[in-house]
């Protein structure tokens, strides 16, 4: 799968943007705060209807504007797709696939899959369990529609149960409704645990391989799924997990009413991560932490490819900083397959990898198909964009550059 063209209007710092991408590697170049990360965020949102950065959709709309849109031409499942999302303050978002309205973000995931890595993903290792649960949820919601539905059902029941427990001292009759929400949480929770356990088994294998290779064979990454204590085998059938969740709810019922908190369920799940047998959250270095987080993301890409037989987009935001030479070389070797968008402030580090798109102040300054630090500017005869080319008349990335432009 790939994204061929992207159009943004009033999205973050982009008033209007139209950009095309190569089917393999695309290097997004620009100084800090010019819009490189915003560009990747738009693609992530287009693949799942979920932003990795914004808490509310209104944050995606440019300051002073009331609406925004994201459009893309994509290729997946051997056919072309037109994906569109329109956001407006105070109104429900509109999602269209080939001009047909859809309601669920999972419909977008069926078309365009994306694995996104950003500096904040260091929190995968260093932060609390919520960061690792979010990682599992984001990955699985793209892969399993049943999981996405179960997660939505569980969150809804959890919020109701939490409010009931919180308000039960003032309104004791609310406790009579608890059994219904316990049942719903056990039903959807069993599905969540079932898929998370299987995801972590694949994560353990693929992330372990990636981390070992990235560290030059010096380090071993350990991954272990942690869930409700009564679940003896998270890989058991859903029916077995459901029965064990119900038993856990029963044993914690009195404690929940006393504390007025929901204490039972997969909302407290975690992934235990070790490097060389040592707790990575407490003792890993900055480079080790970044490598482990990156290994998680590369493993997510392999899991997606294994399940769907398609390669998702790989979006890498500032991935090379704080990595030593061995780890940088490993990362660069991983972007040789599938479509990749990688941001960078120093393009000389990524010379020759593929098409380069330069961003400045929310505008595409150049679309460079053949990057060379010492090259002159030429004008593309097909799209009238300024680009680097090594010599007059050379074809670069399928575009012919006919004449030199004096800047």
C-alpha positions as CSV (number, residue, x, y, z in Angstrom):
1,X,0.0,0.0,0.0
2,X,1.1,3.6,-0.5
3,X,-0.1,7.2,-0.5
4,X,0.5,8.9,-3.8
5,X,-0.7,12.5,-3.1
6,X,-1.8,14.4,-0.1
7,X,-3.8,17.7,0.1
8,X,-4.3,19.6,3.3
9,X,-6.4,22.7,3.9
10,X,-6.4,24.6,7.2
11,X,-4.7,21.6,8.9
12,X,-2.3,22.7,11.7
13,X,0.1,25.2,10.1
14,X,-0.9,24.3,6.5
15,X,-3.3,26.8,4.9
16,X,-3.1,24.8,1.7
17,X,-0.7,22.1,0.7
18,X,-0.5,19.7,-2.2
19,X,2.3,17.2,-2.3
20,X,3.1,14.0,-4.1
21,X,5.1,11.1,-2.7
22,X,7.4,8.4,-4.2
23,X,6.3,4.8,-3.8
24,X,9.4,4.0,-1.8
25,X,11.4,6.4,0.5
26,X,10.5,10.0,1.0
27,X,12.7,12.3,3.1
28,X,10.9,15.2,4.7
29,X,13.4,18.0,5.2
30,X,13.1,21.2,7.1
31,X,14.1,23.2,10.2
32,X,12.3,22.7,13.5
33,X,8.7,24.0,13.7
34,X,8.1,24.2,10.0
35,X,5.4,21.4,9.7
36,X,7.3,18.1,9.2
37,X,5.6,16.4,12.1
38,X,2.2,17.9,11.2
39,X,2.5,16.3,7.7
40,X,3.0,12.9,9.2
41,X,0.2,13.4,11.7
42,X,-2.2,14.1,8.8
43,X,-1.3,10.8,7.3
44,X,-1.7,8.9,10.6
45,X,-5.1,10.6,11.0
46,X,-6.1,9.6,7.5
47,X,-5.2,6.0,8.2
48,X,-7.2,5.6,11.5
49,X,-9.2,8.8,12.2
50,X,-7.1,9.1,15.4
51,X,-4.4,11.6,16.0
52,X,-1.2,10.5,17.8
53,X,-0.9,14.1,19.3
54,X,-4.2,15.9,19.6
55,X,-6.6,15.3,22.5
56,X,-9.5,16.9,20.6
57,X,-10.1,17.1,16.9
58,X,-10.5,20.9,17.1
59,X,-6.7,21.1,17.7
60,X,-6.1,19.9,14.2
61,X,-7.8,22.9,12.7
62,X,-5.6,25.9,11.9
63,X,-5.7,28.7,14.4
64,X,-8.4,31.2,13.5
65,X,-10.2,28.8,11.2
66,X,-13.4,26.9,11.7
67,X,-12.8,23.8,9.5
68,X,-10.1,21.8,7.8
69,X,-9.8,18.9,5.4
70,X,-7.4,16.1,4.6
71,X,-7.5,14.3,1.2
72,X,-5.3,11.6,-0.2
73,X,-4.9,9.4,-3.3
74,X,-3.9,6.0,-2.0
75,X,-3.2,2.6,-3.6
76,X,-4.1,-0.6,-1.7
77,X,-5.6,-4.0,-2.4
78,X,-4.6,-3.5,-6.1
79,X,-6.9,-0.5,-6.6
80,X,-6.9,3.2,-6.2
81,X,-8.7,5.0,-3.3
82,X,-9.7,8.6,-2.6
83,X,-9.7,9.2,1.1
84,X,-11.2,12.4,2.6
85,X,-11.8,13.7,6.1
86,X,-13.5,17.0,6.8
87,X,-13.5,18.5,10.3
88,X,-15.5,21.5,11.5
89,X,-15.8,23.1,14.9
90,X,-19.0,22.1,16.6
91,X,-19.9,19.5,14.0
92,X,-19.3,15.8,13.5
93,X,-16.4,14.9,11.2
94,X,-17.1,13.5,7.8
95,X,-15.2,10.6,6.4
96,X,-15.5,9.5,2.7
97,X,-13.8,6.7,0.9
98,X,-14.2,7.0,-2.9
99,X,-16.9,9.6,-2.2
100,X,-18.9,7.2,-0.1
101,X,-19.5,8.3,3.5
102,X,-18.4,6.0,6.3
103,X,-18.8,6.2,10.0
104,X,-15.9,4.3,11.6
105,X,-12.2,5.0,11.6
106,X,-11.7,1.2,11.1
107,X,-13.0,1.6,7.6
108,X,-10.0,3.9,6.8
109,X,-7.6,1.3,8.4
110,X,-8.9,-1.3,6.0
111,X,-7.5,0.8,3.2
112,X,-4.4,2.6,4.6
113,X,-2.3,1.2,7.4
114,X,0.5,3.2,9.0
115,X,3.1,2.6,11.7
116,X,4.2,5.9,13.2
117,X,7.4,6.5,15.3
118,X,8.0,9.9,17.0
119,X,10.3,11.1,19.8
120,X,7.4,10.9,22.3
121,X,7.4,7.1,21.8
122,X,10.3,7.0,24.3
123,X,7.3,7.0,26.7
124,X,6.6,3.5,25.5
125,X,9.4,2.3,27.7
126,X,9.8,5.0,30.3
127,X,6.2,6.0,31.1
128,X,3.5,4.1,33.0
129,X,1.4,1.2,31.7
130,X,-1.1,3.5,29.9
131,X,1.5,4.3,27.2
132,X,2.0,0.6,26.5
133,X,-1.7,-0.1,26.5
134,X,-2.2,2.7,24.0
135,X,0.5,1.1,21.8
136,X,-1.4,-2.2,21.8
137,X,-4.7,-0.5,21.2
138,X,-3.5,1.6,18.3
139,X,-1.9,-1.4,16.6
140,X,-4.8,-3.8,17.1
141,X,-7.5,-1.3,16.2
142,X,-5.9,-1.1,12.7
143,X,-5.7,-4.9,12.5
144,X,-8.9,-6.3,14.1
145,X,-12.3,-4.6,13.7
146,X,-13.6,-6.9,16.5
147,X,-11.0,-5.6,18.8
148,X,-11.8,-2.0,18.1
149,X,-15.5,-2.6,18.8
150,X,-14.7,-4.5,22.0
151,X,-12.4,-1.7,23.2
152,X,-15.1,0.9,22.5
153,X,-17.6,-1.2,24.4
154,X,-15.3,-1.8,27.3
155,X,-14.4,1.9,27.7
156,X,-18.1,2.8,27.6
157,X,-19.0,0.3,30.3
158,X,-15.9,1.2,32.4
159,X,-16.9,4.9,32.4
160,X,-20.5,4.0,33.5
161,X,-19.2,1.7,36.3
162,X,-16.7,4.3,37.5
163,X,-19.4,7.0,37.8
164,X,-21.7,4.5,39.6
165,X,-19.0,3.7,42.2
166,X,-18.0,7.3,42.6
167,X,-21.6,8.5,43.2
168,X,-22.8,5.4,45.2
169,X,-22.4,7.0,48.6
170,X,-24.8,9.8,47.7
171,X,-27.1,7.6,45.6
172,X,-26.8,4.0,46.9
173,X,-29.5,2.7,44.5
174,X,-27.0,3.1,41.7
175,X,-25.3,0.0,42.9
176,X,-28.2,-2.1,41.7
177,X,-27.1,-1.5,38.1
178,X,-23.5,-2.7,38.7
179,X,-24.1,-6.3,37.6
180,X,-25.1,-5.2,34.1
181,X,-21.9,-3.3,33.6
182,X,-19.7,-6.0,35.2
183,X,-21.2,-8.4,32.6
184,X,-20.4,-6.0,29.7
185,X,-16.9,-5.4,30.9
186,X,-16.2,-9.1,31.2
187,X,-17.6,-9.8,27.8
188,X,-15.6,-7.1,26.0
189,X,-12.6,-7.5,28.4
190,X,-12.2,-11.2,27.4
191,X,-11.9,-10.2,23.7
192,X,-9.4,-7.5,24.6
193,X,-7.2,-9.8,26.6
194,X,-7.4,-12.6,23.9
195,X,-6.1,-10.3,21.2
196,X,-3.5,-8.5,23.3
197,X,-2.0,-11.7,24.5
198,X,-1.5,-12.9,20.9
199,X,-0.2,-9.6,19.8
200,X,2.4,-9.6,22.6
201,X,3.5,-13.1,21.5
202,X,4.3,-11.8,18.0
203,X,5.7,-8.6,19.5
204,X,8.1,-10.6,21.7
205,X,9.5,-12.4,18.6
206,X,9.7,-9.5,16.1
207,X,10.8,-6.8,18.6
208,X,13.4,-9.2,20.0
209,X,14.9,-9.7,16.5
210,X,14.8,-6.0,15.7
211,X,16.4,-4.9,19.0
212,X,19.2,-7.6,18.7
213,X,20.1,-6.5,15.2
214,X,19.8,-2.8,16.0
215,X,22.2,-3.2,19.0
216,X,24.7,-5.2,17.0
217,X,23.8,-8.4,18.9
218,X,24.9,-6.9,22.2
219,X,21.4,-6.7,23.9
220,X,18.4,-8.9,24.3
221,X,14.9,-7.4,24.6
222,X,12.4,-9.1,26.7
223,X,8.6,-8.7,26.4
224,X,5.9,-10.1,28.7
225,X,2.2,-9.4,28.7
226,X,0.7,-8.7,32.2
227,X,-3.0,-8.8,32.8
228,X,-5.6,-9.7,35.5
229,X,-4.2,-12.1,38.1
230,X,-6.9,-14.7,37.8
231,X,-6.1,-15.2,34.1
232,X,-3.9,-18.3,34.2
233,X,-3.3,-18.4,30.5
234,X,-4.0,-15.2,28.4
235,X,-3.7,-17.4,25.3
236,X,-6.7,-19.5,26.3
237,X,-10.0,-19.3,24.4
238,X,-12.2,-16.2,25.0
239,X,-14.8,-18.3,26.9
240,X,-12.2,-19.4,29.5
241,X,-10.9,-15.8,29.9
242,X,-14.4,-14.6,30.4
243,X,-15.1,-17.1,33.2
244,X,-11.8,-16.1,34.9
245,X,-12.6,-12.4,34.6
246,X,-16.0,-12.9,36.2
247,X,-14.3,-14.7,39.1
248,X,-11.9,-11.8,39.5
249,X,-14.8,-9.3,39.5
250,X,-16.6,-11.3,42.2
251,X,-13.5,-11.4,44.4
252,X,-13.0,-7.6,44.1
253,X,-16.6,-6.5,44.4
254,X,-16.4,-5.5,48.1
255,X,-13.1,-3.7,47.6
256,X,-14.5,-1.8,44.6
257,X,-17.5,-0.6,46.6
258,X,-15.3,0.4,49.6
259,X,-12.8,2.3,47.5
260,X,-15.4,3.5,44.9
261,X,-12.9,2.6,42.2
262,X,-13.0,0.0,39.4
263,X,-10.3,-2.5,40.3
264,X,-10.9,-5.4,38.0
265,X,-10.3,-5.6,34.3
266,X,-7.8,-5.2,31.4
267,X,-7.8,-1.4,31.8
268,X,-4.8,-2.1,34.1
269,X,-2.8,-4.3,31.6
270,X,0.8,-3.7,30.9
271,X,3.8,-5.0,29.0
272,X,6.9,-5.8,31.1
273,X,10.0,-4.8,29.1
274,X,13.5,-5.8,29.9
275,X,16.9,-5.3,28.3
276,X,19.5,-7.9,29.1
277,X,17.2,-9.2,31.9
278,X,17.0,-5.8,33.6
279,X,13.9,-3.6,33.9
280,X,14.1,-1.3,30.9
281,X,11.8,1.4,32.4
282,X,14.1,2.0,35.4
283,X,17.6,1.2,34.2
284,X,17.9,1.6,30.4
285,X,20.0,4.4,28.8
286,X,18.5,7.0,26.5
287,X,19.9,5.1,23.5
288,X,18.6,1.7,24.7
289,X,15.2,3.2,25.4
290,X,15.0,4.7,22.0
291,X,16.1,1.4,20.4
292,X,13.5,-0.6,22.3
293,X,10.7,1.8,21.3
294,X,11.8,1.7,17.7
295,X,12.0,-2.2,17.9
296,X,8.3,-2.1,19.1
297,X,7.3,0.0,16.1
298,X,9.3,-2.1,13.6
299,X,7.7,-5.2,15.1
300,X,4.3,-3.7,14.7
301,X,5.0,-3.3,11.0
302,X,6.0,-6.9,10.7
303,X,2.9,-8.1,12.6
304,X,0.7,-6.0,10.3
305,X,2.4,-7.5,7.3
306,X,2.0,-11.0,8.7
307,X,-1.7,-10.7,9.4
308,X,-2.8,-8.7,6.3
309,X,-0.1,-9.7,3.7
310,X,0.3,-5.9,3.0
311,X,3.1,-3.6,4.1
312,X,1.9,-0.5,6.0
313,X,3.4,2.9,5.6
314,X,6.3,3.5,7.9
315,X,6.4,7.1,9.2
316,X,9.6,8.0,11.1
317,X,9.8,11.4,12.8
318,X,13.3,12.4,13.9
319,X,14.2,8.8,14.3
320,X,18.0,9.1,14.0
321,X,18.8,11.5,16.9
322,X,20.5,10.0,19.9
323,X,21.3,6.7,18.1
324,X,24.9,5.6,17.6
325,X,26.3,4.6,14.2
326,X,25.3,1.0,14.4
327,X,21.7,1.7,15.3
328,X,21.4,4.4,12.6
329,X,22.7,1.9,10.0
330,X,20.1,-0.6,11.1
331,X,17.3,1.9,10.9
332,X,18.3,3.0,7.4
333,X,18.4,-0.7,6.3
334,X,14.8,-1.1,7.4
335,X,13.4,1.6,5.1
336,X,14.4,-0.2,1.9
337,X,11.0,-1.9,1.6
338,X,7.5,-0.5,1.4
339,X,6.7,3.2,1.4
340,X,8.5,5.2,4.1
341,X,8.3,8.9,5.1
342,X,11.2,10.0,7.3
343,X,11.7,13.5,8.7
344,X,15.1,15.1,9.1
345,X,16.6,18.4,9.9
346,X,20.0,17.5,8.3
347,X,19.4,16.0,4.8
348,X,23.1,15.1,4.3
349,X,22.5,12.2,6.7
350,X,20.0,10.7,4.3
351,X,21.6,11.5,0.9
352,X,20.5,9.2,-1.9
353,X,17.7,7.4,0.0
354,X,14.9,8.6,-2.3
355,X,12.7,11.6,-3.0
356,X,13.2,14.6,-0.8
357,X,10.4,17.0,0.1
358,X,11.5,20.3,1.7
359,X,9.1,22.0,4.1
360,X,9.3,25.6,5.2
361,X,6.6,27.5,7.0
362,X,3.9,25.1,6.0
363,X,4.8,25.1,2.3
364,X,6.6,22.6,0.0
365,X,9.7,24.5,-1.2
366,X,11.2,21.8,-3.3
367,X,10.3,18.3,-4.4
368,X,13.7,16.7,-4.8
369,X,13.9,13.4,-6.7
370,X,17.7,13.3,-6.9
371,X,19.4,15.0,-3.9
372,X,22.9,16.1,-4.0
373,X,24.3,18.8,-1.6
374,X,26.4,20.5,-4.4
375,X,23.7,20.3,-7.1
376,X,22.2,23.2,-9.0
377,X,18.5,23.9,-9.2
378,X,16.5,22.8,-12.2
379,X,12.8,23.1,-13.1
380,X,10.7,20.0,-13.6
381,X,9.0,20.0,-17.0
382,X,6.0,18.1,-15.7
383,X,5.1,19.8,-12.5
384,X,7.0,23.2,-12.6
385,X,8.6,22.5,-9.2
386,X,12.1,23.5,-8.4
387,X,14.3,20.5,-7.9
388,X,17.9,19.5,-7.6
389,X,19.5,17.6,-10.5
390,X,23.0,16.7,-11.1
391,X,23.1,17.7,-14.7
392,X,21.0,19.4,-17.4
393,X,18.4,17.1,-18.9
394,X,18.9,14.2,-16.4
395,X,15.9,12.2,-15.6
396,X,15.4,11.8,-11.8
397,X,12.6,9.8,-10.3
398,X,10.8,9.7,-13.6
399,X,10.8,13.5,-14.0
400,X,12.7,15.3,-16.7
401,X,14.6,18.5,-15.7
402,X,15.0,20.7,-18.8
403,X,16.7,23.9,-17.8
404,X,18.7,25.5,-15.1
405,X,17.1,28.1,-12.9
406,X,19.1,30.9,-11.4
407,X,18.1,31.5,-7.8
